[in-house]
Amino acid sequence: MHTIVVDLGHGDAGKGAVVDALSRDGHVAAVVRFNGGAQAAHNVVTEQGGHHTFAQFGSGTLRGVPTHLSRLMLVDPLALTAEADHLRALGVPDPYALLTVDRRALLTTPYHAAAGRLREQARGAARHGSCGMGVGESASYALTHPGDAPTAGDCTSRPRLLRLLRLLRDRLADALGGPLPAPPVEDCADAYAAFARTVTLTGDDELHRLVRRGPLVFEGAQGVLLDEWHGFHPYTTWSTTTFANARTLLAEADAPDGARRLGVVRTYTTRHGPGPLVTEDPALTAALPEPHNGTGRWQGAFRIGHFDAVAHAYAVEVCGGVDGLAVTHLDAPARAGLRICRGYDVDGEPVTRIEPGPAGDLARQAELTGRLLRARPARWDEPGSDPDAWTGALSALLNAPVVLESSGPTRQRLVDAGWFANDRGSTGKSKYVSGKGSSLSV
């Protein structure tokens, strides 16, 4: 049985540690990346103290598990080189031997990054919290110029790649009113040709082969609350962060019903950069230091709040439910007096549910964002410091069993190993209930 791992918050809940834990026993055939790009930052700390922030390589790499970058990834070959160098320093002798890349995956280039940063600078105080790596710009360019967006497969043809890169550079420069601060096209083409010679580029038959080779882990990037269609616009990512992309890939590989949906949550809610964070408490920033998530030049500050059950239940609902939960940072409640927010006050009205809207209605999502920026926590649960009380509370609130617990950077435990066996019936499907009909919603 395959497993799809998504973050039910704003990212940074611990997907890297979860995927690493699932990869430890040697039964996972490959990790498949199905959204986002080099802006992902999935931290893994080994039992020996080694640390790597996975961006494009899958988080099972330190366990020797191969990675497949699917057609829905946005690949940055230059960032990939730096990541491979660090993996070699950690003892992975040939990281590229563990990597396959779908030829159709879009490229993210220095021109996309430069353009995205200029747009973010122009927004001033109204910035969106971009990571500054050009992933959103790459997605936007591909939508506007679908026939001209460079892909991983284009790196095998220097003439075609040069033409696409020059077209890309010139269009973005024209749109932004001047030359972009980025390397010459010829230099990029040289680097991309080296990328094409080093990695294994694949066609659409690769996933067919992988799904029949053994269990796969589909590793999502960012979080559902940042989803391009269901997130709180405009503070979102240009990426579908729900289970949808992974399910699309499985359907294309003739395995539409062969995966469980695992949602990852922390015992507290975090957000990197601007946007709604109703339960934010600056005192928690000092109580819960974040060794791997600092203030980003483009993204902004790393912010911390108490667990927001209203927002996480919304994430579960827009995902169509989850089959299991991975709860991380179970050691944190004992250190910081964490609580669970079960309801807001919005303009004097009580709210216990965020009403999902149709996917892609960004005007509605922007209006929702405005209300959430005015929301204040109003109803609290206090489970105390007992990890079992927390897993019980979160399981009840999000209507799914907790199947993986994590305390600290290296202590992950499968609560029900049978959940990960090749038998969905061992624990049954999610008892998720949509919550439609509640009168206390925004």
Solvent accessible surface area in square Angstrom, and as a share of the most:
residue,aa,sasa,rsa
1,M,43,0.19
2,H,16,0.07
3,T,8,0.04
4,I,0,0.00
5,V,0,0.00
6,V,1,0.00
7,D,1,0.01
8,L,0,0.00
9,G,5,0.05
10,H,11,0.05
11,G,7,0.06
12,D,33,0.17
13,A,5,0.04
14,G,18,0.18
15,K,5,0.02
16,G,1,0.01
17,A,16,0.12
18,V,0,0.00
19,V,0,0.00
20,D,1,0.01
21,A,13,0.10
22,L,7,0.04
23,S,1,0.01
24,R,75,0.28
25,D,106,0.55
26,G,64,0.61
27,H,77,0.34
28,V,11,0.07
29,A,13,0.10
30,A,1,0.01
31,V,0,0.00
32,V,0,0.00
33,R,1,0.00
34,F,0,0.00
35,N,2,0.01
36,G,1,0.01
37,G,0,0.00
38,A,6,0.04
39,Q,26,0.11
40,A,6,0.05
41,A,43,0.34
42,H,11,0.05
43,N,32,0.17
44,V,2,0.01
45,V,25,0.15
46,T,19,0.11
47,E,95,0.43
48,Q,158,0.70
49,G,53,0.51
50,G,22,0.21
51,H,56,0.25
52,H,5,0.02
53,T,51,0.30
54,F,1,0.00
55,A,18,0.14
56,Q,0,0.00
57,F,0,0.00
58,G,0,0.00
59,S,0,0.00
60,G,0,0.00
61,T,2,0.01
62,L,40,0.20
63,R,73,0.27
64,G,45,0.43
65,V,6,0.04
66,P,35,0.22
67,T,3,0.02
68,H,2,0.01
69,L,0,0.00
70,S,1,0.00
71,R,68,0.25
72,L,43,0.21
73,M,1,0.00
74,L,13,0.07
75,V,0,0.00
76,D,16,0.08
77,P,4,0.03
78,L,71,0.35
79,A,28,0.22
80,L,0,0.00
81,T,69,0.40
82,A,64,0.49
83,E,14,0.06
84,A,0,0.00
85,D,76,0.39
86,H,81,0.36
87,L,0,0.00
88,R,100,0.36
89,A,85,0.66
90,L,62,0.31
91,G,58,0.56
92,V,15,0.08
93,P,121,0.76
94,D,72,0.37
95,P,0,0.00
96,Y,27,0.10
97,A,79,0.61
98,L,38,0.19
99,L,2,0.01
100,T,28,0.16
101,V,0,0.00
102,D,5,0.02
103,R,108,0.39
104,R,109,0.40
105,A,0,0.00
106,L,42,0.21
107,L,2,0.01
108,T,1,0.01
109,T,3,0.02
110,P,23,0.15
111,Y,2,0.01
112,H,2,0.01
113,A,16,0.12
114,A,7,0.06
115,A,0,0.00
116,G,14,0.14
117,R,89,0.33
118,L,60,0.30
119,R,81,0.30
120,E,5,0.02
121,Q,105,0.47
122,A,90,0.69
123,R,86,0.31
124,G,43,0.42
125,A,117,0.91
126,A,67,0.52
127,R,79,0.29
128,H,56,0.25
129,G,13,0.13
130,S,40,0.26
131,C,43,0.26
132,G,2,0.02
133,M,63,0.28
134,G,6,0.06
135,V,7,0.04
136,G,22,0.21
137,E,16,0.07
138,S,2,0.02
139,A,15,0.12
140,S,32,0.21
141,Y,9,0.03
142,A,16,0.12
143,L,133,0.66
144,T,91,0.53
145,H,51,0.23
146,P,108,0.68
147,G,58,0.56
148,D,29,0.15
149,A,10,0.08
150,P,2,0.01
151,T,30,0.17
152,A,0,0.00
153,G,15,0.14
154,D,14,0.07
155,C,3,0.02
156,T,83,0.48
157,S,40,0.26
158,R,100,0.36
159,P,103,0.65
160,R,99,0.36
161,L,1,0.01
162,L,23,0.11
163,R,119,0.44
164,L,0,0.00
165,L,0,0.00
166,R,99,0.36
167,L,57,0.28
168,L,0,0.00
169,R,79,0.29
170,D,64,0.33
171,R,77,0.28
172,L,9,0.04
173,A,16,0.12
174,D,119,0.62
175,A,72,0.56
176,L,52,0.26
177,G,74,0.71
178,G,27,0.26
179,P,130,0.82
180,L,20,0.10
181,P,103,0.65
182,A,33,0.26
183,P,56,0.35
184,P,76,0.48
185,V,1,0.00
186,E,69,0.31
187,D,79,0.41
188,C,3,0.02
189,A,1,0.01
190,D,77,0.40
191,A,37,0.29
192,Y,0,0.00
193,A,24,0.18
194,A,39,0.31
195,F,14,0.06
196,A,16,0.12
197,R,185,0.68
198,T,69,0.40
199,V,10,0.05
200,T,77,0.45
201,L,24,0.12
202,T,13,0.07
203,G,30,0.29
204,D,94,0.49
205,D,95,0.49
206,E,15,0.07
207,L,16,0.08
208,H,63,0.28
209,R,119,0.43
210,L,5,0.02
211,V,14,0.08
212,R,144,0.53
213,R,126,0.46
214,G,19,0.19
215,P,39,0.24
216,L,1,0.01
217,V,5,0.03
218,F,0,0.00
219,E,0,0.00
220,G,2,0.02
221,A,2,0.01
222,Q,22,0.10
223,G,1,0.01
224,V,0,0.00
225,L,0,0.00
226,L,28,0.14
227,D,0,0.00
228,E,40,0.18
229,W,102,0.36
230,H,30,0.14
231,G,1,0.01
232,F,4,0.02
233,H,54,0.24
234,P,41,0.26
235,Y,41,0.16
236,T,34,0.20
237,T,18,0.11
238,W,121,0.43
239,S,7,0.05
240,T,22,0.13
241,T,3,0.02
242,T,9,0.06
243,F,3,0.01
244,A,50,0.38
245,N,25,0.13
246,A,0,0.00
247,R,101,0.37
248,T,58,0.34
249,L,2,0.01
250,L,1,0.01
251,A,52,0.40
252,E,76,0.34
253,A,0,0.00
254,D,97,0.50
255,A,20,0.16
256,P,71,0.45
257,D,120,0.62
258,G,21,0.20
259,A,5,0.04
260,R,5,0.02
261,R,32,0.12
262,L,0,0.00
263,G,0,0.00
264,V,0,0.00
265,V,0,0.00
266,R,10,0.04
267,T,0,0.00
268,Y,7,0.02
269,T,4,0.02
270,T,6,0.04
271,R,5,0.02
272,H,32,0.14
273,G,3,0.03
274,P,32,0.20
275,G,7,0.07
276,P,4,0.03
277,L,14,0.07
278,V,19,0.11
279,T,3,0.02
280,E,70,0.31
281,D,41,0.21
282,P,106,0.67
283,A,70,0.54
284,L,6,0.03
285,T,67,0.39
286,A,89,0.69
287,A,42,0.32
288,L,3,0.01
289,P,96,0.61
290,E,40,0.18
291,P,116,0.73
292,H,71,0.32
293,N,15,0.08
294,G,49,0.47
295,T,106,0.62
296,G,25,0.24
297,R,203,0.74
298,W,36,0.12
299,Q,40,0.18
300,G,7,0.06
301,A,49,0.38
302,F,17,0.07
303,R,45,0.16
304,I,2,0.01
305,G,0,0.00
306,H,10,0.05
307,F,0,0.00
308,D,4,0.02
309,A,7,0.05
310,V,4,0.02
311,A,6,0.05
312,H,4,0.02
313,A,40,0.31
314,Y,4,0.01
315,A,0,0.00
316,V,2,0.01
317,E,24,0.11
318,V,23,0.13
319,C,17,0.10
320,G,48,0.46
321,G,1,0.01
322,V,0,0.00
323,D,2,0.01
324,G,0,0.00
325,L,0,0.00
326,A,0,0.00
327,V,0,0.00
328,T,3,0.02
329,H,49,0.22
330,L,2,0.01
331,D,41,0.21
332,A,0,0.00
333,P,3,0.02
334,A,73,0.56
335,R,128,0.47
336,A,20,0.16
337,G,56,0.54
338,L,5,0.02
339,R,76,0.28
340,I,0,0.00
341,C,0,0.00
342,R,95,0.35
343,G,0,0.00
344,Y,2,0.01
345,D,55,0.28
346,V,7,0.04
347,D,94,0.49
348,G,57,0.55
349,E,109,0.49
350,P,74,0.47
351,V,6,0.04
352,T,38,0.22
353,R,24,0.09
354,I,1,0.01
355,E,64,0.29
356,P,32,0.20
357,G,15,0.14
358,P,91,0.57
359,A,67,0.52
360,G,31,0.30
361,D,54,0.28
362,L,59,0.30
363,A,82,0.63
364,R,51,0.18
365,Q,3,0.01
366,A,41,0.32
367,E,110,0.49
368,L,0,0.00
369,T,4,0.02
370,G,24,0.23
371,R,57,0.21
372,L,4,0.02
373,L,87,0.43
374,R,118,0.43
375,A,1,0.01
376,R,142,0.52
377,P,41,0.26
378,A,55,0.43
379,R,113,0.41
380,W,77,0.27
381,D,47,0.24
382,E,126,0.57
383,P,30,0.19
384,G,41,0.39
385,S,60,0.39
386,D,74,0.38
387,P,58,0.36
388,D,96,0.50
389,A,39,0.30
390,W,0,0.00
391,T,13,0.08
392,G,42,0.40
393,A,27,0.21
394,L,0,0.00
395,S,29,0.18
396,A,74,0.57
397,L,43,0.22
398,L,2,0.01
399,N,55,0.28
400,A,5,0.04
401,P,51,0.32
402,V,18,0.10
403,V,1,0.01
404,L,0,0.00
405,E,25,0.11
406,S,4,0.02
407,S,29,0.19
408,G,17,0.16
409,P,79,0.50
410,T,36,0.21
411,R,142,0.52
412,Q,24,0.11
413,R,135,0.49
414,L,67,0.33
415,V,63,0.36
416,D,50,0.26
417,A,70,0.54
418,G,28,0.27
419,W,3,0.01
420,F,23,0.10
421,A,51,0.39
422,N,124,0.64
423,D,75,0.39
424,R,56,0.20
425,G,61,0.59
426,S,56,0.36
427,T,57,0.33
428,G,32,0.31
429,K,123,0.52
430,S,24,0.16
431,K,170,0.72
432,Y,52,0.20
433,V,106,0.61
434,S,40,0.26
435,G,31,0.30
436,K,158,0.67
437,G,78,0.75
438,S,47,0.30
439,S,104,0.67
440,L,64,0.32
441,S,40,0.26
442,V,14,0.08
